[in-house]
Amino acid sequence: MLIVLALVAAVAIGMALHFALPLRSTRGVALGPLLDAAIAAVIYTSLTWLGLAESNPWLWVASIAIPAVVTGVVLAVVSRARAAHDERERIRLKLV
């Protein structure tokens, strides 16, 4: 049941990353929280299956820090790719 704490923290961090990173109008508001929670769930579950107890601090550090870093990178890449694609489409459609 303690996985719920990791998932709540992951959703909060994903929301914070969405609003903290630039170009947030190029991605959906749910992308950051969902991606962060999904990665956190996979990491938490994997580490518990590998034998880490819920009292082990490395389980919590990995379940919170790794998804935050990965989500930040993915949001930055997705936002830049979308902005570049939108600009190419504006040029192709002769809107600029």
MODELLER restraints for C-alpha pairs under 7 A, 6 or more apart:
rsr = mdl.restraints
at = mdl.atoms
rsr.add(forms.Gaussian(group=physical.xy_distance, feature=features.Distance(at['CA:3:A'], at['CA:44:A']), mean=6.97, stdev=0.5))
rsr.add(forms.Gaussian(group=physical.xy_distance, feature=features.Distance(at['CA:6:A'], at['CA:40:A']), mean=6.92, stdev=0.5))
rsr.add(forms.Gaussian(group=physical.xy_distance, feature=features.Distance(at['CA:6:A'], at['CA:63:A']), mean=6.56, stdev=0.5))
rsr.add(forms.Gaussian(group=physical.xy_distance, feature=features.Distance(at['CA:6:A'], at['CA:64:A']), mean=6.78, stdev=0.5))
rsr.add(forms.Gaussian(group=physical.xy_distance, feature=features.Distance(at['CA:7:A'], at['CA:37:A']), mean=5.35, stdev=0.5))
rsr.add(forms.Gaussian(group=physical.xy_distance, feature=features.Distance(at['CA:7:A'], at['CA:40:A']), mean=6.49, stdev=0.5))
rsr.add(forms.Gaussian(group=physical.xy_distance, feature=features.Distance(at['CA:7:A'], at['CA:41:A']), mean=6.65, stdev=0.5))
rsr.add(forms.Gaussian(group=physical.xy_distance, feature=features.Distance(at['CA:10:A'], at['CA:33:A']), mean=6.85, stdev=0.5))
rsr.add(forms.Gaussian(group=physical.xy_distance, feature=features.Distance(at['CA:10:A'], at['CA:36:A']), mean=5.44, stdev=0.5))
rsr.add(forms.Gaussian(group=physical.xy_distance, feature=features.Distance(at['CA:10:A'], at['CA:37:A']), mean=5.02, stdev=0.5))
rsr.add(forms.Gaussian(group=physical.xy_distance, feature=features.Distance(at['CA:10:A'], at['CA:40:A']), mean=6.50, stdev=0.5))
rsr.add(forms.Gaussian(group=physical.xy_distance, feature=features.Distance(at['CA:10:A'], at['CA:64:A']), mean=6.25, stdev=0.5))
rsr.add(forms.Gaussian(group=physical.xy_distance, feature=features.Distance(at['CA:11:A'], at['CA:33:A']), mean=4.42, stdev=0.5))
rsr.add(forms.Gaussian(group=physical.xy_distance, feature=features.Distance(at['CA:11:A'], at['CA:34:A']), mean=6.80, stdev=0.5))
rsr.add(forms.Gaussian(group=physical.xy_distance, feature=features.Distance(at['CA:11:A'], at['CA:36:A']), mean=6.31, stdev=0.5))
rsr.add(forms.Gaussian(group=physical.xy_distance, feature=features.Distance(at['CA:11:A'], at['CA:37:A']), mean=5.55, stdev=0.5))
rsr.add(forms.Gaussian(group=physical.xy_distance, feature=features.Distance(at['CA:12:A'], at['CA:33:A']), mean=6.89, stdev=0.5))
rsr.add(forms.Gaussian(group=physical.xy_distance, feature=features.Distance(at['CA:13:A'], at['CA:68:A']), mean=6.65, stdev=0.5))
rsr.add(forms.Gaussian(group=physical.xy_distance, feature=features.Distance(at['CA:14:A'], at['CA:32:A']), mean=4.51, stdev=0.5))
rsr.add(forms.Gaussian(group=physical.xy_distance, feature=features.Distance(at['CA:14:A'], at['CA:33:A']), mean=3.94, stdev=0.5))
rsr.add(forms.Gaussian(group=physical.xy_distance, feature=features.Distance(at['CA:14:A'], at['CA:36:A']), mean=5.46, stdev=0.5))
rsr.add(forms.Gaussian(group=physical.xy_distance, feature=features.Distance(at['CA:14:A'], at['CA:68:A']), mean=6.98, stdev=0.5))
rsr.add(forms.Gaussian(group=physical.xy_distance, feature=features.Distance(at['CA:15:A'], at['CA:32:A']), mean=6.04, stdev=0.5))
rsr.add(forms.Gaussian(group=physical.xy_distance, feature=features.Distance(at['CA:15:A'], at['CA:33:A']), mean=5.30, stdev=0.5))
rsr.add(forms.Gaussian(group=physical.xy_distance, feature=features.Distance(at['CA:17:A'], at['CA:32:A']), mean=6.78, stdev=0.5))
rsr.add(forms.Gaussian(group=physical.xy_distance, feature=features.Distance(at['CA:17:A'], at['CA:72:A']), mean=6.40, stdev=0.5))
rsr.add(forms.Gaussian(group=physical.xy_distance, feature=features.Distance(at['CA:18:A'], at['CA:24:A']), mean=6.38, stdev=0.5))
rsr.add(forms.Gaussian(group=physical.xy_distance, feature=features.Distance(at['CA:18:A'], at['CA:29:A']), mean=6.83, stdev=0.5))
rsr.add(forms.Gaussian(group=physical.xy_distance, feature=features.Distance(at['CA:18:A'], at['CA:32:A']), mean=5.68, stdev=0.5))
rsr.add(forms.Gaussian(group=physical.xy_distance, feature=features.Distance(at['CA:23:A'], at['CA:79:A']), mean=5.95, stdev=0.5))
rsr.add(forms.Gaussian(group=physical.xy_distance, feature=features.Distance(at['CA:26:A'], at['CA:79:A']), mean=5.65, stdev=0.5))
rsr.add(forms.Gaussian(group=physical.xy_distance, feature=features.Distance(at['CA:26:A'], at['CA:82:A']), mean=6.19, stdev=0.5))
rsr.add(forms.Gaussian(group=physical.xy_distance, feature=features.Distance(at['CA:26:A'], at['CA:83:A']), mean=6.65, stdev=0.5))
rsr.add(forms.Gaussian(group=physical.xy_distance, feature=features.Distance(at['CA:27:A'], at['CA:79:A']), mean=6.32, stdev=0.5))
rsr.add(forms.Gaussian(group=physical.xy_distance, feature=features.Distance(at['CA:32:A'], at['CA:71:A']), mean=6.43, stdev=0.5))
rsr.add(forms.Gaussian(group=physical.xy_distance, feature=features.Distance(at['CA:32:A'], at['CA:75:A']), mean=6.90, stdev=0.5))
rsr.add(forms.Gaussian(group=physical.xy_distance, feature=features.Distance(at['CA:35:A'], at['CA:71:A']), mean=6.44, stdev=0.5))
rsr.add(forms.Gaussian(group=physical.xy_distance, feature=features.Distance(at['CA:36:A'], at['CA:67:A']), mean=5.23, stdev=0.5))
rsr.add(forms.Gaussian(group=physical.xy_distance, feature=features.Distance(at['CA:36:A'], at['CA:68:A']), mean=6.33, stdev=0.5))
rsr.add(forms.Gaussian(group=physical.xy_distance, feature=features.Distance(at['CA:36:A'], at['CA:71:A']), mean=5.71, stdev=0.5))
rsr.add(forms.Gaussian(group=physical.xy_distance, feature=features.Distance(at['CA:39:A'], at['CA:67:A']), mean=5.48, stdev=0.5))
rsr.add(forms.Gaussian(group=physical.xy_distance, feature=features.Distance(at['CA:40:A'], at['CA:63:A']), mean=4.99, stdev=0.5))
rsr.add(forms.Gaussian(group=physical.xy_distance, feature=features.Distance(at['CA:40:A'], at['CA:64:A']), mean=6.57, stdev=0.5))
rsr.add(forms.Gaussian(group=physical.xy_distance, feature=features.Distance(at['CA:40:A'], at['CA:67:A']), mean=5.63, stdev=0.5))
rsr.add(forms.Gaussian(group=physical.xy_distance, feature=features.Distance(at['CA:43:A'], at['CA:63:A']), mean=5.76, stdev=0.5))
rsr.add(forms.Gaussian(group=physical.xy_distance, feature=features.Distance(at['CA:44:A'], at['CA:59:A']), mean=6.62, stdev=0.5))
rsr.add(forms.Gaussian(group=physical.xy_distance, feature=features.Distance(at['CA:44:A'], at['CA:63:A']), mean=5.47, stdev=0.5))
rsr.add(forms.Gaussian(group=physical.xy_distance, feature=features.Distance(at['CA:47:A'], at['CA:59:A']), mean=6.58, stdev=0.5))
rsr.add(forms.Gaussian(group=physical.xy_distance, feature=features.Distance(at['CA:52:A'], at['CA:59:A']), mean=6.61, stdev=0.5))
rsr.add(forms.Gaussian(group=physical.xy_distance, feature=features.Distance(at['CA:90:A'], at['CA:96:A']), mean=5.97, stdev=0.5))
